Structures are given as C-alpha cells and as structure tokens.
Amino acid sequence: HKEQQGFVTFAQNTDTVDYLKLAYLQALSIKATQKINSYAVIVDTKTLAQVTDQHRSLFDYVIELPIDNNTQGHRFANEIQAFRLTPFKETIKVESDLLFTNNIDHWWSAFRKKDVVLSHGCLNWQQQSASSRAYRKFFDDNYLPDVYTGLMYFRYSQTASMFFLTAQRIYRNWDYLKNNVLKNCREETPSTDVLYEIV
C-alpha cells in the first residue's frame, strides 16, 4: 500500500458510456470537497489507451486490471479485485457515476470501526426510504440484506481479505449456486450487489 486512505473506482468504457469521463468528473468532485482526497482509477486495457495526460494530472493512481473478468460483458465482475488492486490501506470504493457535493471526511472514523462496510437500503432525493422492490424481488425471495455497492469501505485486514476471496469463490461457482441454492435467480452473472449480499 502506498497511502493510508483514498477513493477507488473502476472505469471500463463501453460503446455507449464513457466511464473514464465519469471517473474524471468524480475525481474533480472529490478533490473539491474532501480533505482526504487521494484517488485511484482501475481501468481495463482498452480504457487505459484512452487515458490522457489531463487524466493523469488529476488521478493519483491509474491501475490496469491484471486480469479482466469481463468475459460476458459484465464489467462489474472485475470489482472483486478491488482488495488486491487498491493502493490504500483504507479504501472507499465508489461507482464512477457518483459525485460528492459535501465533505464526508468524518465517515472515515465511523467506517474504521469495521473491516468491511456496505451501504444498506436506499433513499430518494427527498431523504425518504425507497419503497419500490421491483428490482429487489430476488433479494426478498432469498432473505438477503438490502445491499447497495455503489459506495463501500474496506481496509487491509484478514476479514476484508476473506470477504473478497469468498466473493471470488462465489463468482466462480455462480452456476451451481444459481441453479441449486438460490430461489428465483434471474442473474446469469451476479451483480456486485447480489454477490456481496451473499458473502
């Protein structure tokens, strides 16, 4: 690890979405609002070729995926490598389409009480609990927690290491779990929300 704390995102461009651009805007928002603002972007080979000097002047770290799990068009499959790739002892992993408008430096102290912290539940723009379960029926059918991985925290620890190793095992054995253990599974490849809930 090169630093104590920082933010990590994955930017893997598609034909329709420029995730690198989203990561750039996110990094700008983090640099503008956070005192703890080191930022690492993890990219695939194709996206790495699009990284410019302008990107490098803003990003503290540009990390190329050593293994690209994107064999079926599911780029989130690479997020299980976050623990191995982060340059930070403590990491807030965020999806690249999330912007920061206020300082959250005080969250680090709260997060530090656990080795892995996942977001739970969802609020709308009026700060009310989201009531729609249309996209969460599978979670309800299997009594899984209402996990959202758009923002999560982990630190270098045995617990976090086991968390991500377990996620990799589940990912590799997904067909068995999908067909023999889980009820009404509609995911051919698990999203990170589903994967981390099961972990």
Sequence and secondary structure as in RCSB ss.txt:
>XXXX:A:sequence
HKEQQGFVTFAQNTDTVDYLKLAYLQALSIKATQKINSYAVIVDTKTLAQVTDQHRSLFDYVIELPIDNNTQGHR
FANEIQAFRLTPFKETIKVESDLLFTNNIDHWWSAFRKKDVVLSHGCLNWQQQSASSRAYRKFFDDNYLPDVYTG
LMYFRYSQTASMFFLTAQRIYRNWDYLKNNVLKNCREETPSTDVLYEIV
>XXXX:A:secstr
  EEEEEEEEE   SS  HHHHHHHHHHHHHHH SS  EEEEE HHHHTT  HHHHHH SEEEE SS   SSS G
GGGGGGHHHH SEEEEEEE TT    S  TTHHHHHTTSSEEEEES B TTS B    TT HHHHHTT   EEEE
EEEEESSHHHHHHHHHHHHHHHTHHHHHHHTSSS   SS  HHHHHHH 
